[in-house]
């Protein structure tokens, strides 16, 4: 073959040349249907062909995602230069400003840092030369297409398109491997960063002497550390390292009870430096205990179930809160006049009733609900954080009452409807988003601050509709979620300058999306997670350990479970990718590893029924939505099809819940289709 027309490769299958053109058809990343090399991770050494003419040009197929300009650096003939570019199209051919070209000379293309770095999909010679240049890609940083670094924003799909609508089809009939692969990159990045956060940040904040954690200083306190930091250290361990869960995290639970219990099982804060309790007022003790129960223990129990020791701690605290309840009402004693405390307890008590079957928990919940609803015209004035708890709490109780106490449900119905209708009249903006506080006049109110609790509020509306089998509030919820993709909500400051305000807003949206799948809201959630919460511009930057950052990790994990459909690979390893996409009544799963991997693929179970005792998977705060579950027993069977090997096996739901053995070869995806054995899915 004439060398002038040969295909020249330095790395096997890394490119295809046509005349003087080399396209990177097997590049490590992809955008707009083109593979490319991102120069934050690769350096390209280009050798000019023998028939190059001095007037020829070296052109690069330069990528642009509509964001800020990207920079390409290059060395040639002993000189260094750069090219700054942003194009109107996803990729455009751009000529490098080079001096006289000479045969056999080398040009080095590279990037600096990880922000606004060029990515290239091809190289060509413009002019008389017909031979392509030789291209040698050299890796300079860990791969972001694996799970080493968090370059999440390089994944396409943050704008509305036909493809985006297909990506978020809640029940597609066909297998969509690109969707599963995309989700694998999402979840792989997130889970790896969470695992690093657990080991490098959380465990480093542990006080060895007491066994407690000190995220903000010497004091272990219950309103912040126990309620908002510790539970998501536990979550991080559950999802990425069970050994840490069963040792360090369980030990911390034992330590806080041993060191902090003060009034029966009601705890007070603890000064780790002084080695003593910090005794405060009774009201402060009740507030700390209610925060710990609802924001700290409920999230843990929701994923670990009643067999772990956190359940007994939750139950014991609620028992003692009501044992010492001091406030008389016409409906019985309640523990506080603080609407946040009582709202939190209203979220816990229906759970405890369904988990234990003990009527006292339902009676205590009705005591609180009667206190607020029965006098009439109750609407909380604060609709954001600290006020939204009672809206969600009343909604969850109403849902449970639909089967447990139908008469009570009917009694509450007009009061609940009045509360919700008033919020829609006096508490939303022109996009249907719930604002921070109830207004005196009917809206919409666009000059009032929007807060991050809008989704938490709508949970109560959704529970009401689901309990009655109605759609009274379906349209208002859908409208608000559809409008989230408007430009104003991109990196929107919902409540403060911290990432926590975005995390809370996205969390509320994810709870709603499980029941009302709105494409715009899915795209918004993906974008906000990728571009803000995971901090894609710096893969080495981890979250802090204080409450606002820990809450961010909470939302990142809830979102990751959307993209794995609640599947988990154990043990987790940092070079792994794991994603899944719905496929009829099953899911297609994509696993990839940079090194040989042996482990188990775990499937979620109907936790709402088996752990919490609910008749439905009621939308509720402090929970992880169930996107795909299996029945964990020997009587339910599922088919597991290997899409590439062409093999199929039938296994029990018990095996899937305990972990299906999996093996992955380096950089060779494992693609599985799992579905109930009684049905067959179209190819």
SEMI-13314 format. One line per 4 residues: for each residue x, y, z of C-alpha. Coordinates in steps of 0.5 Angstrom, whole numbers, plus 500, padded with zeros to 3 digits. Example, Ala and Ser with C-alpha at 12.3 -4.5 7.8 and 13.67 -1.06 7.14 Angstrom:
BEGIN
525 491 516  527 498 514
# end
This chain:
BEGIN
500 500 500  503 507 498  505 510 505  502 517 502
495 514 503  496 509 509  492 509 515  497 511 521
495 509 528  500 510 534  494 507 539  490 501 536
483 503 534  484 510 537  483 514 530  481 513 523
484 517 518  481 519 511  486 523 506  489 528 511
484 527 516  484 523 523  478 523 527  478 520 534
473 515 533  475 511 539  476 517 544  475 516 551
469 521 552  463 523 547  459 529 546  454 531 540
456 523 537  463 525 537  469 521 541  474 526 543
480 527 548  480 532 553  486 536 554  486 536 561
487 529 561  491 528 555  497 531 551  497 529 543
503 529 540  502 530 533  508 528 527  507 532 521
507 528 514  513 527 509  509 531 504  507 537 508
507 543 504  510 550 508  503 553 506  499 547 509
495 548 515  494 544 521  487 544 523  483 541 530
476 539 530  475 544 536  469 542 541  464 547 544
459 546 549  456 553 549  459 555 555  465 559 556
471 559 551  476 554 552  483 554 551  488 550 547
496 550 548  501 548 543  508 547 542  512 548 536
519 549 533  521 551 540  515 556 541  509 556 546
502 559 544  495 558 545  488 558 542  482 561 545
476 559 542  468 558 543  464 556 537  457 556 535
457 549 533  459 543 537  465 541 533  468 546 528
475 545 524  480 551 526  487 552 524  492 553 529
496 559 528  503 556 526  509 558 522  512 555 516
510 547 517  516 542 516  516 535 514  517 530 520
516 536 525  512 535 532  507 539 535  504 538 542
497 540 544  495 540 551  491 543 556  493 547 563
489 545 569  482 543 569  477 549 568  475 551 561
480 546 557  480 544 550  477 538 547  479 535 540
475 530 536  480 530 530  486 533 527  487 534 519
492 537 514  489 543 510  492 544 504  496 540 499
498 534 503  494 528 502  497 524 508  495 524 515
499 526 521  501 521 526  497 522 533  500 519 539
495 521 545  499 520 552  494 520 558  497 526 563
491 525 569  486 520 571  480 518 567  474 522 568
470 517 564  472 512 569  470 514 576  477 517 578
475 524 577  468 528 577  468 531 570  461 530 571
459 536 566  462 533 560  456 528 560  451 531 555
444 532 556  443 538 560  438 541 555  431 540 553
431 535 547  428 529 544  434 525 546  433 528 553
425 526 553  428 519 551  433 519 557  427 520 562
422 516 559  420 513 566  418 506 562  421 505 556
419 498 552  426 497 549  433 497 552  437 503 552
444 502 553  447 509 552  442 511 557  445 506 562
452 508 560  451 515 562  448 514 568  454 509 570
458 515 569  454 519 573  453 514 579  460 512 578
463 519 579  458 521 585  459 514 589  467 515 588
467 522 591  462 520 597  467 514 598  473 519 598
469 524 603  468 518 608  475 516 609  478 523 608
474 527 611  469 524 616  473 519 619  478 524 620
473 528 624  472 523 629  474 524 636  478 518 638
477 519 646  469 519 646  468 516 639  464 522 637
465 526 631  467 533 631  465 537 625  465 544 627
469 544 634  469 540 641  461 540 642  457 534 639
450 537 639  444 534 637  441 540 633  446 540 628
452 534 629  447 529 630  441 531 626  445 533 620
452 531 620  452 524 623  446 521 619  450 522 612
456 519 615  452 513 616  449 514 609  456 514 606
458 508 609  452 504 607  453 506 600  461 505 600
464 501 606  459 497 610  465 495 615  466 503 617
458 502 618  458 496 622  464 499 626  465 506 627
458 508 625  455 503 630  460 505 636  458 513 635
451 511 636  453 507 642  458 513 645  452 518 644
447 514 648  453 513 654  455 520 654  449 524 653
443 521 655  440 526 661  433 525 662  431 518 661
434 517 654  433 524 652  440 527 651  444 533 651
450 536 648  457 533 650  464 537 650  469 532 648
475 537 650  472 537 657  469 530 657  462 533 660
455 534 658  453 541 656  446 541 660  441 546 657
433 548 658  428 543 657  425 546 651  432 546 648
433 538 650  426 537 646  428 541 640  435 537 639
431 530 640  426 532 635  431 534 630  436 528 632
430 523 631  427 526 624  433 529 621  438 524 624
435 517 625  429 517 620  434 517 614  438 512 617
432 507 619  429 508 612  435 505 609  438 500 614
431 497 617  429 496 624  434 490 625  440 495 626
440 499 633  438 506 630  431 504 630  431 502 638
434 509 639  429 512 635  423 509 638  426 510 645
427 518 644  420 518 641  417 515 647  421 519 652
419 526 648  412 524 650  413 521 657  415 528 659
411 532 654  409 538 659  404 542 655  396 541 656
391 542 650  384 540 649  387 533 645  392 531 650
399 533 652  404 535 647  411 536 648  412 543 645
409 549 642  414 550 637  411 548 630  418 545 627
418 540 633  411 538 632  412 538 625  418 533 625
414 529 630  408 528 625  413 525 620  416 520 625
410 518 629  406 515 623  413 511 621  413 508 628
406 506 628  407 502 622  413 499 624  411 497 630
403 496 630  403 500 637  397 505 637  400 510 642
404 512 636  398 514 632  394 517 638  400 521 639
400 523 632  393 525 632  394 529 638  398 534 634
394 534 628  388 535 632  391 541 636  393 544 629
387 542 624  381 542 628  380 549 631  380 551 623
383 555 618  390 552 619  396 554 615  403 555 617
406 562 615  413 559 614  413 555 608  420 554 608
425 550 612  423 550 619  416 551 617  415 546 612
416 540 616  408 540 619  406 540 612  409 534 610
408 531 617  400 532 616  401 529 609  404 523 611
399 522 617  393 523 612  396 518 608  397 513 613
390 514 616  387 513 609  387 505 611  389 505 619
383 510 621  379 512 615  374 516 620  380 520 622
382 521 615  375 524 613  375 528 619  382 532 617
380 532 609  377 539 609  382 542 613  388 539 609
384 541 603  384 548 606  391 549 608  393 546 601
389 551 597  391 557 601  398 556 600  397 555 592
393 562 593  398 566 597  404 562 597  407 561 590
410 565 584  408 566 577  412 559 576  408 555 581
414 555 585  412 555 593  415 561 596  418 562 603
412 565 607  405 565 606  402 572 604  396 576 606
394 577 599  393 572 593  398 571 588  402 570 584
408 573 588  414 574 584  417 580 589  418 575 595
424 570 596  423 563 594  426 558 599  429 551 598
423 548 602  418 548 596  419 541 594  418 538 601
411 542 601  409 539 595  410 532 598  404 533 603
400 535 597  402 529 593  400 524 599  393 527 600
392 526 593  395 519 593  391 517 599  384 519 596
386 517 589  385 524 586  389 528 582  387 535 585
394 537 586  397 534 580  397 539 575  400 545 580
406 540 582  407 538 575  407 546 573  412 548 578
417 542 576  416 543 569  418 551 570  424 549 574
428 548 567  427 556 566  434 560 566  432 563 572
433 557 576  440 555 574  445 555 580  439 559 583
440 561 590  434 558 594  436 560 601  443 562 602
450 562 599  452 555 601  451 549 596  446 546 602
440 551 599  441 547 592  441 540 595  435 541 599
431 544 593  434 538 589  432 533 594  425 535 594
424 535 587  427 528 587  422 526 592  416 528 587
419 526 581  419 518 583  411 519 583  410 525 577
416 524 572  417 531 569  423 531 564  424 538 565
425 537 572  430 531 571  434 535 567  434 540 572
436 536 578  442 532 573  445 539 572  445 542 579
448 536 581  453 536 576  455 543 576  454 545 583
454 539 588  459 535 585  463 541 584  466 538 577
471 543 576  476 540 581  476 532 582  480 533 588
476 538 592  471 534 597  465 536 601  466 539 608
464 535 614  459 540 617  452 540 616  451 544 610
456 540 606  453 533 609  446 535 607  449 536 600
452 529 600  445 526 602  442 529 596  448 527 591
447 520 594  439 520 593  440 522 586  446 517 585
440 512 586  436 514 581  441 513 576  443 506 579
435 504 580  437 503 587  443 497 585  449 497 589
456 494 587  460 492 593  465 492 595  465 499 592
472 501 588  474 508 585  475 505 578  468 503 578
462 505 574  455 503 575  448 505 572  442 502 570
436 504 566  428 502 566  426 497 561  419 495 561
418 492 568  426 491 569  432 494 568  438 494 564
445 495 568  451 497 566  458 496 570  465 498 568
471 497 571  478 500 569  481 493 573  479 486 574
473 486 579  470 481 583  464 483 587  456 483 588
451 487 585  446 488 590  438 490 589  434 494 593
427 491 596  421 494 598  423 498 604  417 502 604
413 495 606  418 491 609  422 496 613  417 501 614
410 497 614  407 502 609  401 500 604  404 504 599
411 508 598  408 514 600  412 520 598  416 523 605
422 527 607  428 523 609  428 517 605  431 514 599
426 513 593  425 506 590  426 506 583  427 498 582
426 493 587  426 486 588  422 481 593  427 478 597
425 471 598  425 464 595  418 465 592  420 470 587
424 469 581  428 474 576  431 473 569  438 475 569
441 476 562  448 477 560  447 482 553  454 480 551
455 473 553  448 471 550  446 467 557  440 467 561
440 465 568  434 465 573  435 467 580  431 468 586
429 475 589  433 473 595  439 472 591  439 479 588
438 482 595  444 479 598  448 480 592  449 477 585
456 475 584  459 479 578  465 479 574  468 485 570
474 485 565  478 491 565  475 497 560  470 491 558
462 493 560  458 488 563  451 489 561  445 485 564
438 485 563  434 484 570  426 483 570  421 478 573
421 471 571  414 471 569  415 476 563  419 477 557
422 483 555  422 485 547  429 486 544
# end
